[in-house]
Amino acid sequence: MTTVMATRKVNVSCVVRFSFLLLGAFLLVKWLQTKSLYSKQLEEMNSKEQVAHSVKASNQIESVAKSSSLPCTLGHDGRHDGVILLTTTNAGFQDMTTNMLESIRRVRICPNITIIAEDEQSYKYLTDKVASPGVHIQKTDSGVMTSDRLRVYGRVYIQFVKKRARYILNFLNKGYDVLFTDVDTFWFQDPFPDFRGNFDIAMRQEAPPSSLTPVFCNGFGYYRATENTLAVVREWVRLMSTTHKKTMDKDVLNLVIKNRKPAVRMKSLDSVKYPDGRVFRDKGWVKKRANTTVVLHLSSVFGHNSKLKKLKDNGLWLI
């Protein structure tokens, strides 16, 4: 009898333990199911956010790249009085020039643009095809150059870019602020709000923030017609006539800025808003950053064909 009772107690104990084990297993399964469902919902939310961000960026691209290009009119011509948007080109880069102008038109800021043609071929083409209210074509007054595409850092290329400082100085001497841009740029938004404040020259830095000596890129820069700016550009022009023929204009300008006393008031443009060609290392950068980019400068992408391919591959070729 005692043995039977003991056996029953053991059986009851086993049943209880087994029941607890079943309950624990049931609760564990439920917890895992709940966690899985939560994770799935979280992934769906993140996915929706990413899609929304992608759509927003895509809309930004489409608004620039696919919107109708309404021409600027005489009524727009005074929108940026006192400022000249200046660039130089030749026939080898006239397609890049036209694409840049189209991106500017689609942003609808209608600045006063002056294009200095360095050869007869581009002068005729731009006069016939591009000239309009607010877009003025001038022929170089410092010697016609080749119509060929130029090899970056080649002898003729260096001569070509060294002429820009004198053009900038001519407009500054007339009292104009000058926004100089290379033609290998693409405009997403209006940059003029970033040229407010107390400064002489605004440019993007090429050197990392940790660098003790800033290195500025003059391929896109705003020059205010101040005494400081005039002194810097005059010295820039003077030194380029005395430096080695292979010395780049950018190197001379940075030397002048570094040694200028009193110091020129430099404004560093945000590299996120004003990126260079290195952004193309991220294949999805256009969708990610189209809504934060103001002007893209394809420096660090060398050669006409390479620049053209990058623009086309990223949906930024408008002509």
C-alpha positions in Angstrom: 0.0 0.0 0.0 2.8 2.4 0.9 4.6 1.5 -2.3 1.5 2.2 -4.4 1.0 5.6 -2.7 4.6 6.5 -3.3 4.3 5.5 -6.9 1.2 7.7 -7.3 3.0 10.7 -5.7 5.9 10.2 -8.1 3.5 10.0 -11.1 1.7 13.2 -9.9 5.0 14.9 -9.5 6.1 13.9 -13.0 2.8 15.1 -14.5 3.1 18.4 -12.8 6.7 18.8 -13.9 5.8 17.8 -17.5 2.9 20.3 -17.4 5.2 23.1 -16.4 7.6 22.1 -19.2 4.7 22.1 -21.7 3.6 25.5 -20.4 7.1 26.9 -20.6 7.5 25.6 -24.1 4.2 27.1 -25.1 5.1 30.5 -23.6 8.5 30.4 -25.3 6.9 29.6 -28.7 4.5 32.5 -28.2 7.3 34.9 -27.3 9.3 33.9 -30.3 6.3 34.4 -32.5 5.6 37.8 -31.0 9.3 38.8 -31.4 9.3 37.6 -35.0 6.1 39.5 -35.8 7.5 42.7 -34.1 10.7 42.4 -36.1 8.8 41.9 -39.3 6.6 45.0 -38.6 9.8 47.0 -37.8 11.4 45.9 -41.0 8.3 46.9 -42.9 8.3 50.3 -41.2 11.9 50.9 -42.0 11.3 49.7 -45.6 8.4 52.2 -45.9 10.7 55.0 -44.6 13.4 54.1 -47.0 10.9 54.0 -49.9 9.5 57.4 -48.8 13.0 58.8 -48.7 13.8 57.3 -52.1 10.6 58.7 -53.6 11.4 62.1 -52.2 14.9 62.0 -53.7 13.6 60.6 -57.0 11.0 63.4 -57.1 13.8 65.9 -56.5 15.8 64.5 -59.4 12.7 64.4 -61.6 11.9 68.0 -60.8 15.3 69.0 -62.1 15.9 66.5 -64.8 12.4 66.1 -66.3 10.5 69.3 -65.7 9.8 71.6 -68.6 12.6 74.2 -69.2 10.7 77.5 -69.3 13.0 80.3 -70.6 14.0 83.1 -68.4 12.6 86.4 -69.4 13.6 90.1 -69.2 11.4 90.2 -66.1 13.7 87.8 -64.3 16.9 89.6 -65.3 17.1 91.8 -62.3 16.6 89.0 -59.8 20.3 89.0 -58.8 21.3 92.5 -59.7 25.0 93.3 -59.0 26.1 89.6 -59.5 27.6 88.0 -62.5 27.5 84.3 -62.9 30.7 83.7 -64.9 32.1 80.7 -66.8 34.5 80.0 -69.6 34.4 77.3 -72.3 35.5 76.1 -75.7 34.0 73.8 -78.3 35.4 70.8 -76.7 33.2 71.4 -73.6 30.2 73.2 -75.2 28.0 70.2 -74.6 28.9 70.2 -70.9 28.3 74.0 -70.9 24.8 73.5 -72.4 24.0 70.8 -69.9 25.0 73.0 -67.0 22.9 75.9 -68.3 19.9 73.6 -68.6 20.3 72.5 -65.0 20.4 76.2 -64.0 17.3 77.0 -66.0 15.4 74.2 -64.4 16.2 75.4 -60.9 14.5 78.7 -62.1 16.9 81.2 -60.5 17.7 83.1 -63.7 21.0 84.7 -62.8 22.8 87.2 -65.0 25.1 84.8 -66.9 28.2 85.7 -68.9 30.0 82.9 -70.8 33.4 83.7 -72.2 34.1 81.6 -75.3 37.8 80.9 -75.8 37.5 79.9 -79.4 35.5 81.0 -82.5 33.6 77.7 -82.8 32.0 77.8 -79.4 31.4 81.6 -79.7 29.3 81.0 -82.8 27.5 78.0 -81.4 26.6 79.6 -78.1 25.6 82.9 -79.7 23.2 81.0 -82.0 21.9 78.4 -79.6 22.2 79.6 -76.1 22.2 83.4 -75.9 19.0 84.7 -74.4 17.8 87.3 -71.9 20.2 87.0 -69.0 22.7 84.8 -70.9 25.5 86.8 -72.5 28.2 85.4 -74.8 31.5 87.2 -75.0 34.5 86.3 -77.1 37.8 86.2 -75.2 39.9 89.4 -75.4 43.1 87.6 -74.4 43.9 85.4 -77.4 41.8 82.7 -79.0 42.6 79.2 -77.9 42.1 75.7 -79.3 38.6 74.2 -79.9 39.9 70.7 -78.8 39.1 69.0 -75.6 41.8 69.7 -73.2 43.9 67.2 -71.2 43.6 68.0 -67.5 46.9 69.4 -66.2 48.3 69.6 -69.7 50.1 72.7 -70.9 47.2 74.1 -72.9 44.7 73.3 -70.1 46.8 75.2 -67.6 47.0 78.2 -69.9 43.2 78.0 -70.4 42.3 78.0 -66.7 44.9 80.7 -65.8 42.9 83.2 -67.9 39.9 83.0 -65.5 41.4 85.2 -62.8 41.7 88.2 -65.1 38.1 87.8 -66.2 36.9 87.7 -62.6 39.0 90.8 -61.8 37.5 92.7 -64.7 34.0 92.3 -63.3 35.1 93.0 -59.8 36.7 96.3 -60.9 33.3 97.2 -62.3 31.7 96.7 -58.9 30.0 93.3 -59.6 30.1 90.4 -57.3 31.2 87.3 -59.3 30.0 83.7 -58.9 32.5 81.7 -61.0 31.6 78.2 -62.0 33.3 75.5 -64.1 31.1 74.1 -66.8 31.3 70.6 -65.3 28.8 71.4 -62.6 25.1 70.3 -62.2 22.8 72.5 -60.2 20.1 71.0 -58.1 19.0 74.0 -56.1 19.6 77.8 -55.8 23.0 78.5 -54.2 22.5 82.2 -53.6 21.1 81.8 -50.1 24.5 80.4 -49.1 26.2 83.6 -50.2 24.7 85.7 -47.4 26.7 86.8 -44.4 30.0 88.6 -43.7 32.7 87.2 -46.0 34.9 88.1 -49.0 35.2 84.8 -50.9 33.2 81.6 -50.5 34.5 78.3 -51.8 34.5 74.6 -50.9 37.5 73.2 -49.1 39.3 70.3 -50.7 41.5 69.5 -47.7 40.0 67.6 -44.8 38.7 69.6 -41.8 41.7 68.3 -39.8 44.1 70.0 -42.2 46.0 72.9 -40.6 46.1 74.7 -44.0 42.8 74.9 -45.9 42.9 74.2 -49.6 40.1 75.9 -51.5 38.7 74.8 -54.9 38.2 77.7 -57.2 36.1 75.8 -59.7 33.0 77.1 -57.9 33.4 80.3 -55.9 31.7 83.5 -55.0 33.8 86.7 -55.0 32.4 89.8 -53.3 33.5 93.1 -54.7 35.2 94.1 -51.4 38.7 95.7 -51.0 40.0 92.4 -49.5 38.7 90.4 -52.5 40.1 92.9 -55.0 43.5 92.8 -53.4 43.5 89.0 -53.4 42.5 88.7 -57.1 44.9 91.4 -58.2 47.8 89.6 -56.5 46.5 86.3 -57.9 46.7 87.7 -61.4 50.1 89.3 -60.9 51.7 86.1 -59.4 50.4 83.9 -62.2 52.5 85.9 -64.7 55.6 85.2 -62.7 55.2 81.6 -61.6 56.2 78.5 -63.5 54.1 77.8 -66.6 53.0 74.4 -65.1 51.7 75.9 -61.9 47.9 75.7 -61.5 45.9 78.8 -60.9 44.3 77.1 -57.9 47.7 76.7 -56.2 48.6 80.3 -56.7 45.2 81.5 -55.3 45.6 79.3 -52.2 49.1 80.8 -51.7 47.7 84.3 -51.9 44.9 83.5 -49.5 47.3 82.0 -47.0 49.7 84.9 -47.0 47.2 87.7 -47.2 47.5 90.3 -44.5 45.0 91.4 -43.2 43.4 88.0 -43.7 40.8 87.6 -46.3 37.5 86.5 -44.9 36.9 83.0 -46.4 33.6 81.2 -46.1 33.8 77.4 -46.5 30.9 76.0 -48.4 29.3 72.9 -46.9 30.8 69.8 -48.7 27.5 68.0 -48.3 25.6 70.6 -50.2 28.5 71.3 -52.6 30.1 67.8 -53.3 32.8 67.0 -55.8 33.1 64.0 -58.1 34.1 61.7 -55.3 30.4 61.2 -54.5 30.1 58.9 -57.5 32.0 56.3 -55.5 28.6 55.7 -53.8 26.4 54.3 -56.7 23.2 55.4 -54.9 24.3 58.9 -53.9 21.9 60.7 -56.3 18.8 59.1 -54.7 20.2 59.5 -51.2 21.4 63.1 -51.5 19.5 64.8 -54.3 17.3 66.7 -51.8 20.4 68.0 -49.9 22.7 68.8 -52.8 22.8 72.3 -54.2 25.6 72.2 -56.8 27.7 69.2 -57.8 31.1 69.9 -59.3 32.6 67.0 -61.2 36.2 67.7 -60.1 38.0 64.5 -59.2 36.5 63.0 -62.4 39.1 63.5 -65.1 38.4 63.9 -68.8 35.4 64.9 -70.8 34.2 61.4 -71.6 34.5 60.3 -68.0 32.4 63.3 -66.8 29.9 62.7 -69.5 29.5 59.0 -68.5 29.0 59.9 -64.9 26.3 62.4 -65.7 24.5 60.1 -68.1 24.7 57.1 -65.7 23.2 59.1 -62.9 20.3 60.7 -64.9 21.9 64.1 -64.9 22.3 64.6 -68.7 19.6 66.9 -69.9 20.4 67.6 -73.5 
